[in-house]
Amino acid sequence: MSLDSHDDSLAILFHYPQAVIDRVHPYFTQSVKIELGARSDHFPVESGTIRPYLSEAIAEACRESDVAVRVLAAERTFWEKATILHVLCHQRSDKPMQKRLSRHFYDLFQLADHRIGRDAMERTDLLERVAAHKSVFFKSASAKYDEARPGTLKLVPSDDRVRELRTDYASMQPMFFSNAPEFDTILDRLKRLEDEINA
């Protein structure tokens, strides 16, 4: 274990050994990040179940592998992802883009047409809560959290950022179990989602 030196919050990296050293893709990290501290907002929460992928392959060996946990409601996650995209849309173009951001575009794309996304669209109060929380605990002059609301929310960044995101998304491909959607398909859906939210 070690402290995350790239994070200004309290975060611990739990490093784990790899079973197959020679087949590891550079996108995969050898650690799990555990974020601690009081900057999180834990509302709303719900009960969820964690089931390891291994239980699908060898069900007999993993008969009692399900674990019940308290999790952040997925509708809250929808708006957390949306505000991450909103901040990126307003970030100065000369500021380097953080790595592994394209996953949030993919996640929001997947949630948009799911029941979770439809339910979240009915809970714009959560968007307001997320934006207010981030404006206090994750201050940024360029974030424009005051515009992270219906009418002015931005989900699709400038062409320069899109080029960077395409590269990031290409490096993310090993994370998918099957064929991933084209990044243009994701951007098209997110543009429509942006229009729906701002209508």
PEPEDA-V278151 format. One record per residue. RES is the residue in one small letter. SS is DSSP state (hx for helix, st for strand, lp for the rest). Layout:
res=RES ss=SS
res=RES ss=SS
This chain:
res=m ss=lp
res=s ss=st
res=l ss=st
res=d ss=lp
res=s ss=lp
res=h ss=lp
res=d ss=lp
res=d ss=lp
res=s ss=lp
res=l ss=st
res=a ss=st
res=i ss=st
res=l ss=st
res=f ss=st
res=h ss=st
res=y ss=lp
res=p ss=lp
res=q ss=lp
res=a ss=lp
res=v ss=lp
res=i ss=hx
res=d ss=hx
res=r ss=hx
res=v ss=lp
res=h ss=lp
res=p ss=lp
res=y ss=lp
res=f ss=lp
res=t ss=lp
res=q ss=lp
res=s ss=st
res=v ss=st
res=k ss=st
res=i ss=st
res=e ss=st
res=l ss=st
res=g ss=lp
res=a ss=lp
res=r ss=lp
res=s ss=lp
res=d ss=lp
res=h ss=lp
res=f ss=lp
res=p ss=lp
res=v ss=st
res=e ss=st
res=s ss=st
res=g ss=st
res=t ss=st
res=i ss=st
res=r ss=lp
res=p ss=lp
res=y ss=lp
res=l ss=hx
res=s ss=hx
res=e ss=hx
res=a ss=hx
res=i ss=lp
res=a ss=hx
res=e ss=hx
res=a ss=hx
res=c ss=hx
res=r ss=lp
res=e ss=lp
res=s ss=lp
res=d ss=lp
res=v ss=st
res=a ss=st
res=v ss=st
res=r ss=st
res=v ss=st
res=l ss=st
res=a ss=lp
res=a ss=hx
res=e ss=hx
res=r ss=hx
res=t ss=hx
res=f ss=hx
res=w ss=hx
res=e ss=hx
res=k ss=hx
res=a ss=hx
res=t ss=hx
res=i ss=hx
res=l ss=hx
res=h ss=hx
res=v ss=hx
res=l ss=hx
res=c ss=hx
res=h ss=hx
res=q ss=lp
res=r ss=lp
res=s ss=lp
res=d ss=lp
res=k ss=lp
res=p ss=lp
res=m ss=lp
res=q ss=lp
res=k ss=lp
res=r ss=lp
res=l ss=lp
res=s ss=hx
res=r ss=hx
res=h ss=hx
res=f ss=hx
res=y ss=hx
res=d ss=hx
res=l ss=hx
res=f ss=hx
res=q ss=hx
res=l ss=hx
res=a ss=hx
res=d ss=lp
res=h ss=lp
res=r ss=hx
res=i ss=hx
res=g ss=hx
res=r ss=hx
res=d ss=hx
res=a ss=hx
res=m ss=hx
res=e ss=lp
res=r ss=lp
res=t ss=hx
res=d ss=hx
res=l ss=hx
res=l ss=hx
res=e ss=hx
res=r ss=hx
res=v ss=hx
res=a ss=hx
res=a ss=hx
res=h ss=hx
res=k ss=hx
res=s ss=hx
res=v ss=hx
res=f ss=hx
res=f ss=lp
res=k ss=lp
res=s ss=lp
res=a ss=lp
res=s ss=lp
res=a ss=lp
res=k ss=lp
res=y ss=hx
res=d ss=hx
res=e ss=hx
res=a ss=lp
res=r ss=lp
res=p ss=lp
res=g ss=lp
res=t ss=lp
res=l ss=lp
res=k ss=lp
res=l ss=lp
res=v ss=lp
res=p ss=lp
res=s ss=lp
res=d ss=hx
res=d ss=hx
res=r ss=hx
res=v ss=hx
res=r ss=hx
res=e ss=hx
res=l ss=hx
res=r ss=hx
res=t ss=hx
res=d ss=hx
res=y ss=hx
res=a ss=hx
res=s ss=hx
res=m ss=lp
res=q ss=hx
res=p ss=hx
res=m ss=hx
res=f ss=lp
res=f ss=lp
res=s ss=lp
res=n ss=lp
res=a ss=lp
res=p ss=lp
res=e ss=lp
res=f ss=hx
res=d ss=hx
res=t ss=hx
res=i ss=hx
res=l ss=hx
res=d ss=hx
res=r ss=hx
res=l ss=hx
res=k ss=hx
res=r ss=hx
res=l ss=hx
res=e ss=hx
res=d ss=hx
res=e ss=hx
res=i ss=hx
res=n ss=hx
res=a ss=lp
